[in-house]
Amino acid sequence: MTFDQILFYVFSFWFIASSLAMIFSRNAAKAVLFLILAFFSAASIWILLEAEFLAIILILVYVGAVMVLFLFVIKMLNIDKSTLRAKFAGYLPLGLIVAAIIVAEMTLVLGANQFGLEVVATPVRHTADYSNITTLALQLYTEYVYPFELASVLLLIAIISAITLVHRNEVNRKTQNIAEQVKVQAKDRMRLVSITTPNEEQDND
Amino acid sequence: MTDFWLWIHALIPWFDGAIATILIILIKAIALVGPLMLVVAYFTYAERKVIGYMQLRIGPNRVGPKGWLQPIADALKLMTKEIIFPSKANIYLFLLAPVLAIAPAIAIWAVIPFDEGVYVTDLDISLLYVMAIGSVGVYGIILAGWASNSKYPLLGALRSASLLVSYEIVIGFALVTVVMIAGSVNLNDIVIAQKGGILNWYWIPLFPMMIIFFISALVETNRAPFDVVEGESEIVGGTHVEYSGMTFAVFFLAEYANMIFMAVLAVILFFGGWHSPFEGIAYLGVGFAWVPGIIWLLAKTTFFMFLYLWVRATFPRFRYDQIMRLSWKVFLPWTIAWIFVVALMTQLRIGPWF
């Protein structure tokens, strides 16, 4: 067994183990942490496949931003476990059907008949000066530039619609104009008044 | 460097293959982390001295000559202190949090080029690596806040999470402008692209980005005036409230290692890394040619480290919502606008940078 293979099995083991731990852990925050470990293992496997750009982006976007927001939300929520369990049996059949469909689709699309050793040639090892990011950028900005731009416009629409959804009515919204607060000068806030005290000498006694 | 390893190989024949590779990486890592920890220790001393003088005090001067042994005394004190676990805290996550804070803070140094050919690893996508590993560091703070089972740490962690996610975007866009000029995401290539004296460094075409990057670095490292994560006047000590002894010291080390890292990164991206400022000038360039590049890098980094202290002693703390506004309404439009400015400059080939 070569060093690459040892690494592959180690990372795969951690990937599967942490994914299972994520599903079976009762604590939502711990589940998120196991999911982060799963992402890291997946990124490591991608690096073994010489897809280092994808691996780094997986960590940057999912671990660095999305999972932080997940933890953020989980910390703010007060999850009542009993109400969750009460509906468990009711949702079980539907959940099983959805899971079965997903597994069937995945086997059809990602199975051996699509990505098996007979269909796809063994990937070639590149030399040390091979730049994955340059290759990817050339493909993305020349051949696939329209799909790429369409995808970005789609994301922009998603952002705008999400903002408009929560930003509809200006009812009782308390806002502060920080630009005005920052610009404020001492003379706007403070007025120096000279007070004449006629009985000063008497008060001092 | 390669000559040196060949010489070692001739001296010790069995020193070859995988064992040699691992040993060399280990030696490089120790040669990096050891001095780093020493710099962190004396950076805390410098901080107390500099801020002391700025506030017309003397600062630490009791332990050793002129207080030089103060950081060592501090370290000994923290090491011998009792570690207290809050009741009902999640012990595993409570102890995992400092580890998750320090590990990225040290791992991020692997790709920094200190001189031509002096680095632990020459990663092809080192700038992305820096961003990815830097964004992982926030888990230490978030977990510390959540696992402590206490009010103020939780508030500090929430502030930290939202701040870091906001400023990550700003830093990302600022770095895009650097990548656009240098044409590479390799830190080594970015420094090499800035060769040729002080006017060829990227601080001139990217002046607003440099300022935005430095202010965002202050936020990312929880430094004053943006230290709301541990704002003493509002939430006691933020995420560190429940941590004592060595567990607190590890957070402290991580914070200062991150600060120094951000200073080095600013130098590499905007101030020519290891290049001498006198390159290309008639007599000064030749006269200073003997100075090794690492000296220039460290000198420039020291200036940025001093800026951290200067800023801390000068400005009052920002309010939390003002920091958020600064990110989303001031910095983000500026960075996006500057991407177009840089695109224009690249097309028109202005100056010596393109």
Interface residues (C-beta under 8 A of the other chain):
Chain A: F3 A29 K30 L33 I36 E52 F53 I56 I57 I59 L60 V63 G64 A65 V68 L69 L71 F72 K75 M76 S131 N132 I133 Q176 I178 A179 Q181 V182
Chain B: A18 L93 D124 I125 L128 Y129 M131 A132 I133 G134 S135 V136 V138 Y139 I142 L143 G145 W146 L154 A157 L158 A161 S162 L164 V165 E168 V185 D321 Q322 R325
